[in-house]
Amino acid sequence: MVNKTSRLSLKNFGITPSFLCSFSFKYSGFFFLLKSIFSKKKSQ
């Protein structure tokens, strides 16, 4: 029941599972880049 409603709301917002996957992948990559930059600044 909960799964069906959540999927329906996601479709209403135009968010597909593939989009969600690509977005999370890009975000994790961006976060990793940010972390590496901060670690470099600390080491200097």
C-alpha distance matrix in Angstrom:
0.0 3.8 5.5 5.4 6.5 8.8 10.2 10.9 12.7 14.5 15.8 16.9 19.0 20.3 19.4 18.9 18.3 22.0 23.1 21.2 22.9 26.3 26.0 25.3 28.1 30.5 29.8 30.4 33.6 34.7 34.1 36.1 38.9 38.9 39.2 42.0 43.9 43.7 44.9 47.8 48.8 48.8 51.0 53.6
3.8 0.0 3.8 5.5 5.3 6.2 8.6 10.0 10.7 12.3 14.4 15.4 16.9 18.5 17.1 17.1 16.3 20.1 20.8 18.5 20.4 23.8 23.2 22.3 25.3 27.6 26.5 27.2 30.5 31.4 30.6 32.8 35.6 35.5 35.7 38.7 40.4 40.1 41.4 44.3 45.2 45.2 47.5 50.0
5.5 3.8 0.0 3.8 5.6 5.2 6.2 8.6 10.1 10.6 12.4 14.3 15.6 16.5 14.9 14.2 13.1 16.8 17.9 15.9 17.5 20.9 20.7 20.0 22.7 25.1 24.5 25.1 28.2 29.4 29.0 30.9 33.6 33.9 34.2 37.0 38.9 38.8 40.0 42.8 43.9 44.1 46.2 48.7
5.4 5.5 3.8 0.0 3.8 5.5 5.2 6.2 8.8 10.0 10.7 12.4 14.5 15.3 14.5 13.8 13.6 17.3 18.3 16.9 18.9 22.0 22.0 21.8 24.5 26.7 26.3 27.3 30.3 31.3 31.2 33.3 35.8 36.1 36.7 39.4 41.1 41.3 42.7 45.3 46.4 46.8 48.9 51.3
6.5 5.3 5.6 3.8 0.0 3.8 5.4 5.0 6.2 8.6 9.9 10.5 12.6 14.2 13.7 14.1 14.5 18.2 18.5 16.9 19.5 22.3 21.7 21.7 24.8 26.5 25.8 27.2 30.2 30.8 30.6 33.0 35.4 35.3 36.1 39.0 40.4 40.4 42.1 44.7 45.5 45.9 48.3 50.5
8.8 6.2 5.2 5.5 3.8 0.0 3.8 5.4 5.2 6.2 8.7 9.9 10.8 12.4 11.1 11.6 11.6 15.4 15.5 13.5 16.1 19.0 18.1 18.0 21.1 22.9 22.1 23.4 26.4 27.1 26.8 29.2 31.6 31.5 32.3 35.2 36.7 36.7 38.3 40.9 41.7 42.2 44.5 46.7
10.2 8.6 6.2 5.2 5.4 3.8 0.0 3.8 5.5 5.1 6.3 8.7 10.0 10.5 9.3 8.9 9.2 12.9 13.4 12.2 14.6 17.4 17.1 17.4 20.2 22.0 21.8 23.2 25.9 26.8 27.0 29.3 31.5 31.8 32.8 35.4 36.9 37.3 38.9 41.3 42.3 43.0 45.2 47.3
10.9 10.0 8.6 6.2 5.0 5.4 3.8 0.0 3.8 5.4 5.2 6.2 8.8 9.8 10.0 10.4 11.9 15.2 15.2 14.6 17.4 19.7 19.3 20.1 22.9 24.4 24.1 25.9 28.5 29.1 29.5 32.0 33.9 34.1 35.4 38.0 39.2 39.6 41.5 43.8 44.6 45.5 47.7 49.7
12.7 10.7 10.1 8.8 6.2 5.2 5.5 3.8 0.0 3.8 5.4 4.9 6.4 8.7 8.8 10.5 12.2 15.5 14.6 13.6 16.9 19.0 17.8 18.6 21.8 22.9 22.2 24.3 27.0 27.1 27.4 30.1 31.9 31.8 33.2 36.0 37.0 37.2 39.2 41.6 42.1 43.0 45.5 47.3
14.5 12.3 10.6 10.0 8.6 6.2 5.1 5.4 3.8 0.0 3.8 5.4 5.2 6.3 5.3 6.9 8.7 11.8 10.8 9.9 13.2 15.2 14.2 15.2 18.3 19.3 19.0 21.1 23.6 23.9 24.4 27.0 28.7 28.9 30.3 33.0 34.0 34.5 36.5 38.7 39.4 40.4 42.7 44.5
15.8 14.4 12.4 10.7 9.9 8.7 6.3 5.2 5.4 3.8 0.0 3.8 5.3 4.8 5.7 6.6 9.4 11.9 11.2 11.6 14.7 16.2 15.8 17.4 20.0 20.9 21.2 23.4 25.5 25.9 26.9 29.4 30.9 31.3 32.9 35.3 36.3 37.1 39.1 41.1 41.9 43.2 45.3 47.0
16.9 15.4 14.3 12.4 10.5 9.9 8.7 6.2 4.9 5.4 3.8 0.0 3.8 5.4 7.6 9.8 12.7 15.1 13.8 14.0 17.5 18.7 17.7 19.5 22.3 22.8 22.7 25.2 27.4 27.3 28.2 31.0 32.3 32.4 34.2 36.8 37.5 38.1 40.3 42.3 42.8 44.1 46.5 48.1
19.0 16.9 15.6 14.5 12.6 10.8 10.0 8.8 6.4 5.2 5.3 3.8 0.0 3.8 5.5 8.8 11.8 13.8 11.7 11.7 15.4 16.3 14.7 16.7 19.7 19.7 19.4 22.2 24.3 23.9 24.9 27.8 29.0 28.9 30.9 33.4 33.9 34.6 37.0 38.8 39.3 40.6 43.1 44.5
20.3 18.5 16.5 15.3 14.2 12.4 10.5 9.8 8.7 6.3 4.8 5.4 3.8 0.0 3.8 6.3 10.0 11.2 9.3 10.5 13.8 14.3 13.4 15.9 18.3 18.4 18.8 21.6 23.3 23.2 24.7 27.3 28.3 28.7 30.8 33.0 33.6 34.7 36.9 38.6 39.3 40.8 43.0 44.4
19.4 17.1 14.9 14.5 13.7 11.1 9.3 10.0 8.8 5.3 5.7 7.6 5.5 3.8 0.0 3.8 6.7 8.3 6.3 6.8 10.2 11.1 10.3 12.4 14.9 15.4 15.7 18.2 20.1 20.4 21.6 24.1 25.4 25.9 27.7 30.0 30.9 31.8 33.9 35.7 36.6 38.0 40.1 41.7
18.9 17.1 14.2 13.8 14.1 11.6 8.9 10.4 10.5 6.9 6.6 9.8 8.8 6.3 3.8 0.0 3.8 5.4 5.2 6.3 8.7 10.0 10.5 12.3 14.2 15.4 16.4 18.3 20.0 21.0 22.3 24.3 25.8 26.8 28.4 30.3 31.6 32.8 34.5 36.3 37.5 38.9 40.7 42.5
18.3 16.3 13.1 13.6 14.5 11.6 9.2 11.9 12.2 8.7 9.4 12.7 11.8 10.0 6.7 3.8 0.0 3.8 5.4 5.0 6.1 8.7 9.8 10.5 12.2 14.2 15.2 16.4 18.3 19.8 20.8 22.4 24.3 25.5 26.7 28.6 30.3 31.4 32.7 34.7 36.2 37.3 39.0 41.0
22.0 20.1 16.8 17.3 18.2 15.4 12.9 15.2 15.5 11.8 11.9 15.1 13.8 11.2 8.3 5.4 3.8 0.0 3.8 5.4 5.0 6.2 8.5 9.9 10.5 12.3 14.1 15.4 16.6 18.3 19.8 21.1 22.7 24.3 25.7 27.2 28.8 30.4 31.7 33.3 35.0 36.3 37.7 39.6
23.1 20.8 17.9 18.3 18.5 15.5 13.4 15.2 14.6 10.8 11.2 13.8 11.7 9.3 6.3 5.2 5.4 3.8 0.0 3.8 5.4 5.2 6.0 8.5 9.7 10.5 12.0 14.1 15.3 16.3 18.0 19.8 21.0 22.3 24.1 25.7 27.0 28.4 30.1 31.6 33.0 34.6 36.2 37.9
21.2 18.5 15.9 16.9 16.9 13.5 12.2 14.6 13.6 9.9 11.6 14.0 11.7 10.5 6.8 6.3 5.0 5.4 3.8 0.0 3.8 5.6 5.1 6.1 8.5 9.9 10.4 12.1 14.2 15.2 16.2 18.2 19.9 20.8 22.2 24.3 25.7 26.8 28.3 30.2 31.6 32.8 34.6 36.4
22.9 20.4 17.5 18.9 19.5 16.1 14.6 17.4 16.9 13.2 14.7 17.5 15.4 13.8 10.2 8.7 6.1 5.0 5.4 3.8 0.0 3.8 5.5 5.3 6.1 8.7 9.9 10.6 12.3 14.2 15.3 16.5 18.5 20.0 21.0 22.7 24.5 25.8 27.0 28.8 30.5 31.7 33.1 35.2
26.3 23.8 20.9 22.0 22.3 19.0 17.4 19.7 19.0 15.2 16.2 18.7 16.3 14.3 11.1 10.0 8.7 6.2 5.2 5.6 3.8 0.0 3.8 5.6 5.0 6.1 8.5 9.9 10.6 12.2 14.1 15.3 16.6 18.3 19.9 21.2 22.7 24.5 25.8 27.2 28.9 30.5 31.8 33.5
26.0 23.2 20.7 22.0 21.7 18.1 17.1 19.3 17.8 14.2 15.8 17.7 14.7 13.4 10.3 10.5 9.8 8.5 6.0 5.1 5.5 3.8 0.0 3.8 5.4 5.2 6.1 8.6 9.9 10.4 12.1 14.1 15.3 16.3 18.2 20.0 21.1 22.5 24.3 25.8 27.1 28.6 30.4 32.0
25.3 22.3 20.0 21.8 21.7 18.0 17.4 20.1 18.6 15.2 17.4 19.5 16.7 15.9 12.4 12.3 10.5 9.9 8.5 6.1 5.3 5.6 3.8 0.0 3.8 5.5 5.0 6.0 8.5 9.7 10.3 12.1 14.1 15.1 16.2 18.3 19.9 20.9 22.3 24.3 25.7 26.8 28.5 30.5
28.1 25.3 22.7 24.5 24.8 21.1 20.2 22.9 21.8 18.3 20.0 22.3 19.7 18.3 14.9 14.2 12.2 10.5 9.7 8.5 6.1 5.0 5.4 3.8 0.0 3.8 5.5 5.3 6.3 8.7 9.9 10.7 12.5 14.3 15.4 16.7 18.6 20.2 21.2 22.8 24.7 26.0 27.3 29.2
30.5 27.6 25.1 26.7 26.5 22.9 22.0 24.4 22.9 19.3 20.9 22.8 19.7 18.4 15.4 15.4 14.2 12.3 10.5 9.9 8.7 6.1 5.2 5.5 3.8 0.0 3.8 5.5 5.1 6.1 8.6 9.9 10.6 12.3 14.2 15.4 16.7 18.5 20.1 21.3 22.9 24.6 26.0 27.6
29.8 26.5 24.5 26.3 25.8 22.1 21.8 24.1 22.2 19.0 21.2 22.7 19.4 18.8 15.7 16.4 15.2 14.1 12.0 10.4 9.9 8.5 6.1 5.0 5.5 3.8 0.0 3.8 5.4 5.0 6.0 8.5 9.8 10.4 12.2 14.2 15.3 16.5 18.3 20.0 21.2 22.6 24.4 26.1
30.4 27.2 25.1 27.3 27.2 23.4 23.2 25.9 24.3 21.1 23.4 25.2 22.2 21.6 18.2 18.3 16.4 15.4 14.1 12.1 10.6 9.9 8.6 6.0 5.3 5.5 3.8 0.0 3.8 5.4 5.0 6.1 8.6 9.8 10.4 12.3 14.3 15.3 16.4 18.4 20.1 21.1 22.6 24.7
33.6 30.5 28.2 30.3 30.2 26.4 25.9 28.5 27.0 23.6 25.5 27.4 24.3 23.3 20.1 20.0 18.3 16.6 15.3 14.2 12.3 10.6 9.9 8.5 6.3 5.1 5.4 3.8 0.0 3.8 5.4 5.1 6.2 8.7 9.9 10.7 12.5 14.4 15.4 16.7 18.7 20.2 21.3 23.1
34.7 31.4 29.4 31.3 30.8 27.1 26.8 29.1 27.1 23.9 25.9 27.3 23.9 23.2 20.4 21.0 19.8 18.3 16.3 15.2 14.2 12.2 10.4 9.7 8.7 6.1 5.0 5.4 3.8 0.0 3.8 5.4 5.1 6.2 8.6 10.0 10.7 12.5 14.3 15.5 16.8 18.6 20.2 21.6
34.1 30.6 29.0 31.2 30.6 26.8 27.0 29.5 27.4 24.4 26.9 28.2 24.9 24.7 21.6 22.3 20.8 19.8 18.0 16.2 15.3 14.1 12.1 10.3 9.9 8.6 6.0 5.0 5.4 3.8 0.0 3.8 5.4 5.0 6.2 8.7 9.9 10.6 12.3 14.3 15.5 16.6 18.5 20.3
36.1 32.8 30.9 33.3 33.0 29.2 29.3 32.0 30.1 27.0 29.4 31.0 27.8 27.3 24.1 24.3 22.4 21.1 19.8 18.2 16.5 15.3 14.1 12.1 10.7 9.9 8.5 6.1 5.1 5.4 3.8 0.0 3.8 5.4 5.1 6.2 8.7 10.0 10.6 12.4 14.4 15.5 16.6 18.8
38.9 35.6 33.6 35.8 35.4 31.6 31.5 33.9 31.9 28.7 30.9 32.3 29.0 28.3 25.4 25.8 24.3 22.7 21.0 19.9 18.5 16.6 15.3 14.1 12.5 10.6 9.8 8.6 6.2 5.1 5.4 3.8 0.0 3.8 5.4 5.2 6.3 8.8 10.0 10.7 12.6 14.5 15.6 17.0
38.9 35.5 33.9 36.1 35.3 31.5 31.8 34.1 31.8 28.9 31.3 32.4 28.9 28.7 25.9 26.8 25.5 24.3 22.3 20.8 20.0 18.3 16.3 15.1 14.3 12.3 10.4 9.8 8.7 6.2 5.0 5.4 3.8 0.0 3.8 5.5 5.2 6.3 8.7 10.0 10.8 12.5 14.5 15.8
39.2 35.7 34.2 36.7 36.1 32.3 32.8 35.4 33.2 30.3 32.9 34.2 30.9 30.8 27.7 28.4 26.7 25.7 24.1 22.2 21.0 19.9 18.2 16.2 15.4 14.2 12.2 10.4 9.9 8.6 6.2 5.1 5.4 3.8 0.0 3.8 5.4 5.2 6.2 8.6 10.0 10.7 12.4 14.6
42.0 38.7 37.0 39.4 39.0 35.2 35.4 38.0 36.0 33.0 35.3 36.8 33.4 33.0 30.0 30.3 28.6 27.2 25.7 24.3 22.7 21.2 20.0 18.3 16.7 15.4 14.2 12.3 10.7 10.0 8.7 6.2 5.2 5.5 3.8 0.0 3.8 5.5 5.1 6.2 8.7 10.0 10.6 12.6
43.9 40.4 38.9 41.1 40.4 36.7 36.9 39.2 37.0 34.0 36.3 37.5 33.9 33.6 30.9 31.6 30.3 28.8 27.0 25.7 24.5 22.7 21.1 19.9 18.6 16.7 15.3 14.3 12.5 10.7 9.9 8.7 6.3 5.2 5.4 3.8 0.0 3.8 5.5 5.1 6.3 8.8 10.1 11.0
43.7 40.1 38.8 41.3 40.4 36.7 37.3 39.6 37.2 34.5 37.1 38.1 34.6 34.7 31.8 32.8 31.4 30.4 28.4 26.8 25.8 24.5 22.5 20.9 20.2 18.5 16.5 15.3 14.4 12.5 10.6 10.0 8.8 6.3 5.2 5.5 3.8 0.0 3.8 5.4 5.1 6.3 8.7 10.1
44.9 41.4 40.0 42.7 42.1 38.3 38.9 41.5 39.2 36.5 39.1 40.3 37.0 36.9 33.9 34.5 32.7 31.7 30.1 28.3 27.0 25.8 24.3 22.3 21.2 20.1 18.3 16.4 15.4 14.3 12.3 10.6 10.0 8.7 6.2 5.1 5.5 3.8 0.0 3.8 5.5 5.1 6.3 8.8
47.8 44.3 42.8 45.3 44.7 40.9 41.3 43.8 41.6 38.7 41.1 42.3 38.8 38.6 35.7 36.3 34.7 33.3 31.6 30.2 28.8 27.2 25.8 24.3 22.8 21.3 20.0 18.4 16.7 15.5 14.3 12.4 10.7 10.0 8.6 6.2 5.1 5.4 3.8 0.0 3.8 5.4 5.2 6.4
48.8 45.2 43.9 46.4 45.5 41.7 42.3 44.6 42.1 39.4 41.9 42.8 39.3 39.3 36.6 37.5 36.2 35.0 33.0 31.6 30.5 28.9 27.1 25.7 24.7 22.9 21.2 20.1 18.7 16.8 15.5 14.4 12.6 10.8 10.0 8.7 6.3 5.1 5.5 3.8 0.0 3.8 5.5 5.3
48.8 45.2 44.1 46.8 45.9 42.2 43.0 45.5 43.0 40.4 43.2 44.1 40.6 40.8 38.0 38.9 37.3 36.3 34.6 32.8 31.7 30.5 28.6 26.8 26.0 24.6 22.6 21.1 20.2 18.6 16.6 15.5 14.5 12.5 10.7 10.0 8.8 6.3 5.1 5.4 3.8 0.0 3.8 5.5
51.0 47.5 46.2 48.9 48.3 44.5 45.2 47.7 45.5 42.7 45.3 46.5 43.1 43.0 40.1 40.7 39.0 37.7 36.2 34.6 33.1 31.8 30.4 28.5 27.3 26.0 24.4 22.6 21.3 20.2 18.5 16.6 15.6 14.5 12.4 10.6 10.1 8.7 6.3 5.2 5.5 3.8 0.0 3.8
53.6 50.0 48.7 51.3 50.5 46.7 47.3 49.7 47.3 44.5 47.0 48.1 44.5 44.4 41.7 42.5 41.0 39.6 37.9 36.4 35.2 33.5 32.0 30.5 29.2 27.6 26.1 24.7 23.1 21.6 20.3 18.8 17.0 15.8 14.6 12.6 11.0 10.1 8.8 6.4 5.3 5.5 3.8 0.0
